[in-house]
């Protein structure tokens, strides 16, 4: 593949994330151009092609391999692995939207395909590019908080993503509900900061469908225990709290706001963290997407691992798969079982 001139990119899937994030981000970048849009919905792919000056569109990528060098996969979750494996096996570098796949076996197949062909495999875990998350990782790994004692991550809101199809609510296509969707970000942040998990107790309200609310009691391999709560129906505080023996940090899960307190130090930091020249604007969704794609392209050019590579992204999928396997019903406050226990 040509790594000095423009890299030609195919985007598989023309849903909301492609329209609102991928294409606008790429439009402002140099050395990269979208040469193919793929989607079964002809109206959507042709409309986006016209809006963003993309020459080629198709309902399927087969037979169009010579039109692109690398690809972004923004298809329904169940199609991430089959599409990714085929692309990687053909030597096409891939940036796959989260979740990387719906099973660990699929993750491993994608990782192996990347190793065998030498193509880059990156995963759309854009929160790794948040300044606050990078700062928190430095504090935790540098021992500033002392020995970590507990964590409490809560993320939820009333679902409002402008979906272009109903696949998010179909188990066969999505692989699950809030856990595998929002949770792919939340759990990646947690595991990236604190290390892999050891034991899980998991509750959700799926009842044969997809989960809208879930609760995880989690113990990590380090011995640290804590809670993760996720919701598509309720507004939660949307932060991750990490408590250490010498201090505590609370990280906004979707922005650069944080609170950091170490009593032995003469300061308390609260507010946005990052490049001081850009703090007023912060890192909006489009800026995080731009950073993620820039990292993907740089990894291709330099034959290096991306910030969110397949192997590290696999950890959150392993946790999600374990949760679904060990699922117990979540008892909600309005249900008789809950009221009888509380009574």
Secondary structure, 3 states (H helix, E strand, C coil): CCCCCCEEEEEECCCHHHHHHHHHHHHCCCCEEEEEEECCCHHHHHHHHHHCCCCEEECCCCCCHHHCCEEEECCCHHHHHHHHHHHHHCCCEEEEECCCCCCHHHHHHHHHHHHHHCCCEEEECHHHHCHHHHHHHHHHHCCCCCCEEEEEEEEECCCCCCCCCCHHHCHHHHCCCCCCCHHHHHHHHHHHHHCCEEEEEEEECCCCCCCCEEEEEEEECCCCEEEEEEECCCCCCCEEEEEECCCEEEEECCCCEEEEECCCCCCEEEEECCCCCCCCCCCCHHHHHHHHHHHHHHHHHHCCCCCCEHHHHHHHHHHHHHHHHCCEECCCCCCHHHHHHHC
